[in-house]
Amino acid sequence: MNLPPEPVDPELLDRMQDGLEALGRDLVYLMRYQGFGGVQADKDAASHWLRHRMLAPQQDRLFIAPGAHPALLGILGVLAKAGDVVLSESLTYPGTRSIAAQLGLRLVGLPMDDDGVDAEAFADACKRLSPRALYLNPTLLNPTTHTIAWARRTEIIAIARGFGVAIIEDDPYGFLSVDAPPPFAALAPDITWHVAGLAKCLGAGLRIAYVVAPDVRSGWLFASSVRTATVMASPVTIALATRWISDGTADALLAAVRQESMERQRLVSAILPKGSFRTDAVGFHLWLSLPVPWTRSAFVGHTRSTGVSVVASDAFATDGAPPEAVRVCLGGPADRSAVRSALEFMAHALAESPTLTSTFL
């Protein structure tokens, strides 16, 4: 799993704990069933949070789902049926691969360059495959850390409009960036489904995602689909997220995640060989290309004991031809010292052959 760095500041931890304890005053109410999508106060908090991403959706298009996975399952269930094609980046979020497989959808990856998904390849796939949707993780892509450039976003939108293709924007890392282009949902709200999960910017235990539908009717269909599968998101969890957003704790936690990610990225730049990785200054993962004769399976096995998550490219590839590369998570329970040690271990391994490194496993 790709997890953000965990908070360690005592004052911030106290604020988080205070918010949790305050829920006890409303615990009886929070133990009841609630309507799907969140009550007014929760939607107000969601709207406030989405302003970080330059979004101000109408509240009849805004829903609170129990995490990004159920949200994506519901959206894809609305847009496509078994056998339909859904496009994505050639290296994409593994959860979407699993959801597509469960629904019987054909997930087809598109090639990328430094600016993101190749626009010509997208147009060609629309002509040949008649896709129902384009799924994108457009800011700090998991796994490669690509961010789709503003100009490329406008190209993609024009093509999607021309072929009647919906855009699914999975944006869990967008809150980390301070200079990312506007989200697709701001540039093309009428064709974009926006999913803003809290797992990557605040913490995975907050199983909450704010979903913006492209129109009211689509929102009805989405609500019906997700309600059938999940009934509702936990009112306790929603209330905690709402309180943290309302009293500023969420902003403080986001700032802490961003600052610690930047500190860990400085370690990456100082320790790993130049040109061997792709990353972003505010992200907490990186994409590491392996030199010959290293293979991704050998490298994952070799680094298993470091305490840092290293995942082979197989988990992300949509075309059956994964590159010799791995995603490295810099967050989670590991502290900065552990990350430094892991990076030094990796740098030493990359400078040697797998045969030699096997002697000090």
C-alpha positions as CSV (number, residue, x, y, z in Angstrom):
1,M,0.0,0.0,0.0
2,N,1.1,3.6,-0.7
3,L,0.7,5.4,2.6
4,P,1.5,9.0,3.6
5,P,4.0,9.7,6.3
6,E,2.4,9.4,9.7
7,P,2.1,12.5,12.0
8,V,4.6,12.7,14.9
9,D,4.1,16.3,16.1
10,P,2.7,16.1,19.7
11,E,0.5,19.2,19.2
12,L,-1.0,17.9,16.0
13,L,-1.6,14.5,17.5
14,D,-3.4,16.2,20.4
15,R,-5.6,18.1,18.0
16,M,-6.5,14.9,16.2
17,Q,-7.3,13.1,19.5
18,D,-9.4,16.1,20.7
19,G,-11.5,15.8,17.5
20,L,-12.1,12.1,18.1
21,E,-13.0,12.6,21.7
22,A,-15.5,15.3,20.8
23,L,-17.5,12.9,18.7
24,G,-18.5,11.1,21.9
25,R,-21.0,13.9,22.6
26,D,-22.9,12.9,19.5
27,L,-22.2,9.2,19.6
28,V,-25.9,8.0,19.9
29,Y,-26.8,10.0,16.8
30,L,-23.8,8.8,14.9
31,M,-24.8,5.2,15.6
32,R,-28.0,5.6,13.5
33,Y,-28.5,4.9,9.8
34,Q,-28.2,8.0,7.7
35,G,-29.1,8.8,4.1
36,F,-26.5,8.0,1.5
37,G,-24.1,10.8,0.5
38,G,-23.8,12.8,3.7
39,V,-25.9,15.3,5.6
40,Q,-25.8,19.0,5.0
41,A,-23.0,19.8,7.5
42,D,-20.8,17.1,6.0
43,K,-21.4,18.2,2.4
44,D,-20.5,21.8,3.5
45,A,-17.2,20.5,4.9
46,A,-16.6,18.5,1.7
47,S,-17.2,21.6,-0.4
48,H,-14.8,23.5,1.8
49,W,-12.1,20.8,1.4
50,L,-12.6,20.6,-2.4
51,R,-11.7,24.3,-2.7
52,H,-8.1,23.2,-2.2
53,R,-8.6,21.8,-5.7
54,M,-10.4,24.8,-7.2
55,L,-13.7,23.0,-7.1
56,A,-17.1,24.4,-6.0
57,P,-19.6,21.7,-7.0
58,Q,-23.4,22.0,-6.6
59,Q,-24.4,20.0,-3.6
60,D,-26.8,17.8,-5.6
61,R,-23.8,16.5,-7.5
62,L,-21.7,16.0,-4.4
63,F,-21.6,12.7,-2.5
64,I,-19.7,11.2,0.4
65,A,-18.7,7.6,-0.3
66,P,-17.0,5.0,2.0
67,G,-13.7,5.3,0.3
68,A,-12.4,5.7,-3.3
69,H,-12.7,1.9,-4.1
70,P,-16.5,1.8,-3.6
71,A,-16.8,5.1,-5.4
72,L,-14.9,3.8,-8.5
73,L,-16.8,0.6,-8.4
74,G,-20.1,2.6,-8.5
75,I,-18.9,5.0,-11.2
76,L,-17.7,2.2,-13.5
77,G,-20.9,0.3,-12.8
78,V,-22.9,3.3,-14.0
79,L,-20.8,3.9,-17.1
80,A,-20.0,0.5,-18.5
81,K,-21.1,-3.1,-18.7
82,A,-19.2,-6.4,-19.0
83,G,-17.2,-6.4,-22.2
84,D,-16.9,-2.6,-22.6
85,V,-13.6,-0.9,-22.9
86,V,-12.2,1.6,-20.4
87,L,-9.0,3.4,-21.1
88,S,-6.3,4.4,-18.6
89,E,-2.6,5.2,-18.3
90,S,-0.4,2.3,-19.4
91,L,0.8,2.1,-15.8
92,T,-2.2,2.7,-13.5
93,Y,-3.5,2.2,-10.0
94,P,-3.9,-1.5,-9.2
95,G,-7.2,-1.0,-7.5
96,T,-8.7,0.1,-10.8
97,R,-7.3,-3.0,-12.5
98,S,-9.1,-5.2,-9.9
99,I,-12.4,-3.3,-10.2
100,A,-12.3,-3.5,-14.0
101,A,-11.7,-7.3,-13.8
102,Q,-14.5,-7.8,-11.3
103,L,-16.9,-5.9,-13.6
104,G,-15.7,-7.8,-16.7
105,L,-14.4,-4.6,-18.3
106,R,-11.5,-4.5,-20.7
107,L,-9.0,-2.0,-19.3
108,V,-6.7,-0.7,-22.1
109,G,-3.6,1.3,-21.2
110,L,-2.4,4.3,-23.2
111,P,1.2,5.3,-23.7
112,M,2.6,8.3,-21.8
113,D,5.2,10.9,-22.2
114,D,6.5,13.5,-19.7
115,D,3.2,15.5,-20.0
116,G,1.0,12.5,-19.3
117,V,-1.3,10.3,-21.5
118,D,-0.5,10.7,-25.2
119,A,-3.3,12.6,-26.8
120,E,-2.9,11.1,-30.3
121,A,-3.0,7.6,-28.8
122,F,-6.2,8.5,-26.9
123,A,-7.9,9.7,-30.0
124,D,-6.8,6.6,-31.9
125,A,-8.1,4.4,-29.2
126,C,-11.4,6.2,-29.2
127,K,-11.8,5.6,-33.0
128,R,-10.9,1.9,-32.7
129,L,-12.3,0.8,-29.4
130,S,-15.3,3.0,-28.6
131,P,-14.4,3.2,-24.9
132,R,-17.0,4.1,-22.3
133,A,-14.6,6.1,-20.1
134,L,-11.1,7.3,-19.6
135,Y,-9.8,6.6,-16.1
136,L,-7.0,8.9,-15.0
137,N,-4.9,9.4,-11.9
138,P,-3.8,12.8,-13.3
139,T,-1.7,14.4,-10.5
140,L,1.2,12.5,-9.0
141,L,0.2,9.3,-10.8
142,N,0.5,6.1,-8.7
143,P,3.0,4.7,-9.6
144,T,5.1,6.9,-11.8
145,T,4.4,10.4,-10.2
146,H,3.5,11.9,-13.6
147,T,1.3,15.0,-13.5
148,I,-0.7,15.7,-16.7
149,A,0.2,19.1,-18.0
150,W,-2.4,21.8,-18.3
151,A,-2.2,21.9,-22.1
152,R,-2.4,18.1,-22.3
153,R,-5.5,18.2,-20.1
154,T,-7.2,20.5,-22.6
155,E,-6.3,18.2,-25.5
156,I,-7.7,15.2,-23.7
157,I,-10.9,17.1,-22.8
158,A,-11.4,18.1,-26.5
159,I,-10.9,14.5,-27.6
160,A,-13.2,13.1,-24.9
161,R,-15.9,15.6,-25.9
162,G,-15.6,14.7,-29.5
163,F,-16.0,11.0,-28.9
164,G,-18.5,11.2,-26.0
165,V,-16.1,9.6,-23.5
166,A,-16.6,10.2,-19.8
167,I,-13.5,11.1,-17.8
168,I,-13.0,9.5,-14.3
169,E,-10.6,11.6,-12.3
170,D,-9.1,9.7,-9.4
171,D,-7.4,12.6,-7.5
172,P,-6.1,11.4,-4.1
173,Y,-2.7,13.0,-4.5
174,G,-3.9,16.3,-5.9
175,F,-4.1,17.9,-2.4
176,L,-0.4,17.4,-1.9
177,S,0.6,19.5,-4.9
178,V,0.9,23.3,-4.5
179,D,1.2,24.0,-8.2
180,A,-0.7,21.3,-10.1
181,P,-2.9,22.3,-13.0
182,P,-6.7,22.6,-12.3
183,P,-8.4,19.2,-12.1
184,F,-10.4,17.9,-15.0
185,A,-13.6,18.5,-13.0
186,A,-12.8,22.2,-13.0
187,L,-11.9,22.3,-16.7
188,A,-14.7,20.0,-17.9
189,P,-17.3,19.5,-15.1
190,D,-20.0,18.2,-17.5
191,I,-18.0,15.1,-18.6
192,T,-15.9,14.4,-15.5
193,W,-16.4,12.2,-12.5
194,H,-14.1,13.5,-9.7
195,V,-13.1,11.2,-6.8
196,A,-11.2,12.9,-4.0
197,G,-10.2,10.3,-1.4
198,L,-8.7,11.3,2.0
199,A,-6.5,8.2,2.3
200,K,-3.4,9.7,0.7
201,C,-3.6,13.2,2.0
202,L,-4.7,12.6,5.6
203,G,-4.7,8.9,6.3
204,A,-5.9,5.6,5.1
205,G,-8.1,5.0,8.1
206,L,-10.4,7.7,7.0
207,R,-12.4,5.6,4.6
208,I,-13.9,8.7,2.9
209,A,-14.1,9.9,-0.6
210,Y,-15.8,13.0,-1.9
211,V,-17.4,12.3,-5.3
212,V,-18.5,14.9,-7.7
213,A,-20.8,13.7,-10.5
214,P,-21.0,15.4,-13.9
215,D,-24.7,16.0,-13.6
216,V,-27.7,15.4,-11.3
217,R,-29.1,12.4,-13.1
218,S,-25.7,10.6,-13.1
219,G,-25.5,11.4,-9.4
220,W,-28.8,9.6,-8.8
221,L,-27.5,6.5,-10.6
222,F,-24.3,6.6,-8.7
223,A,-26.0,6.9,-5.4
224,S,-28.3,4.0,-6.1
225,S,-25.4,1.8,-7.2
226,V,-23.1,2.5,-4.1
227,R,-26.0,2.5,-1.7
228,T,-26.9,-1.0,-2.9
229,A,-23.4,-2.2,-2.2
230,T,-22.5,-0.3,1.0
231,V,-25.7,1.3,2.4
232,M,-23.7,4.3,3.6
233,A,-20.3,5.5,4.7
234,S,-19.7,5.3,8.4
235,P,-21.3,8.3,10.1
236,V,-18.6,8.2,12.8
237,T,-15.8,8.5,10.2
238,I,-17.6,11.2,8.2
239,A,-18.2,13.2,11.4
240,L,-14.5,13.0,12.3
241,A,-13.4,14.2,8.8
242,T,-16.0,17.0,9.0
243,R,-14.7,18.1,12.4
244,W,-11.1,18.0,11.3
245,I,-11.9,20.1,8.2
246,S,-14.0,22.5,10.1
247,D,-11.6,23.2,12.9
248,G,-8.4,23.3,10.7
249,T,-6.9,20.0,11.9
250,A,-7.2,18.6,8.4
251,D,-5.2,21.5,6.9
252,A,-2.6,21.1,9.6
253,L,-2.3,17.3,8.9
254,L,-2.1,17.9,5.2
255,A,0.7,20.4,5.7
256,A,2.5,18.0,7.9
257,V,2.2,15.2,5.3
258,R,3.4,17.6,2.6
259,Q,6.4,18.9,4.7
260,E,7.5,15.4,5.7
261,S,7.2,14.1,2.1
262,M,9.5,17.0,1.0
263,E,12.0,16.1,3.6
264,R,12.1,12.5,2.5
265,Q,12.4,13.5,-1.2
266,R,15.5,15.5,-0.2
267,L,16.9,12.2,1.0
268,V,16.0,10.6,-2.3
269,S,17.8,13.3,-4.3
270,A,20.9,13.0,-2.1
271,I,21.2,9.2,-1.9
272,L,19.8,7.5,-5.0
273,P,21.7,7.6,-8.3
274,K,20.8,10.6,-10.5
275,G,18.7,9.7,-13.4
276,S,17.5,6.4,-11.9
277,F,14.2,7.5,-10.6
278,R,11.2,9.7,-11.3
279,T,9.5,11.6,-8.5
280,D,7.9,14.8,-7.3
281,A,9.1,17.1,-4.5
282,V,5.8,16.8,-2.5
283,G,5.0,13.2,-3.2
284,F,5.7,10.3,-0.9
285,H,6.4,7.7,-3.6
286,L,8.9,7.4,-6.5
287,W,9.3,5.3,-9.6
288,L,12.7,3.6,-9.7
289,S,14.1,2.2,-13.0
290,L,16.4,-0.7,-12.5
291,P,19.8,-1.1,-14.3
292,V,20.8,-4.3,-16.0
293,P,21.1,-7.0,-14.8
294,W,18.6,-6.3,-12.0
295,T,15.1,-7.6,-12.5
296,R,12.1,-6.2,-10.6
297,S,11.4,-9.5,-8.8
298,A,15.0,-9.8,-7.6
299,F,15.1,-6.2,-6.4
300,V,11.7,-6.5,-4.5
301,G,13.0,-9.6,-2.9
302,H,16.3,-8.0,-2.0
303,T,14.7,-4.9,-0.4
304,R,12.0,-6.8,1.5
305,S,13.7,-6.5,4.8
306,T,14.2,-2.7,4.7
307,G,10.8,-1.8,6.2
308,V,9.9,0.3,3.1
309,S,7.3,-0.9,0.6
310,V,8.8,-1.7,-2.8
311,V,6.3,-2.9,-5.4
312,A,7.2,-4.4,-8.8
313,S,5.8,-2.8,-11.9
314,D,3.7,-5.9,-12.7
315,A,1.0,-4.6,-10.3
316,F,0.5,-1.5,-12.4
317,A,1.0,-2.6,-16.0
318,T,-2.1,-2.8,-18.2
319,D,-0.4,-4.2,-21.3
320,G,1.2,-7.4,-20.0
321,A,4.7,-5.9,-20.6
322,P,5.8,-4.3,-17.3
323,P,9.2,-2.5,-17.4
324,E,12.0,-3.4,-15.1
325,A,11.0,-0.8,-12.5
326,V,9.5,-0.6,-9.0
327,R,7.4,1.9,-7.0
328,V,9.0,2.8,-3.7
329,C,6.8,4.2,-0.9
330,L,8.5,6.7,1.4
331,G,5.6,7.0,3.9
332,G,3.7,4.7,6.2
333,P,4.9,3.7,9.6
334,A,8.6,4.1,8.7
335,D,10.2,7.2,10.2
336,R,12.7,9.4,8.4
337,S,15.7,7.5,9.8
338,A,14.3,4.2,8.5
339,V,13.7,5.7,5.1
340,R,17.2,7.0,4.9
341,S,18.6,3.6,5.8
342,A,16.4,1.9,3.2
343,L,17.5,4.4,0.5
344,E,21.1,3.8,1.3
345,F,20.6,0.1,1.1
346,M,18.9,0.5,-2.3
347,A,21.7,2.8,-3.6
348,H,24.3,0.2,-2.6
349,A,22.3,-2.6,-4.3
350,L,21.9,-0.6,-7.5
351,A,25.7,-0.1,-7.7
352,E,26.3,-3.9,-7.5
353,S,25.1,-6.9,-9.4
354,P,22.3,-9.1,-8.0
355,T,24.8,-11.9,-7.7
356,L,27.1,-9.9,-5.4
357,T,24.3,-8.4,-3.3
358,S,22.9,-11.9,-2.6
359,T,25.8,-12.5,-0.3
360,F,24.5,-10.0,2.3
361,L,20.8,-10.7,2.2
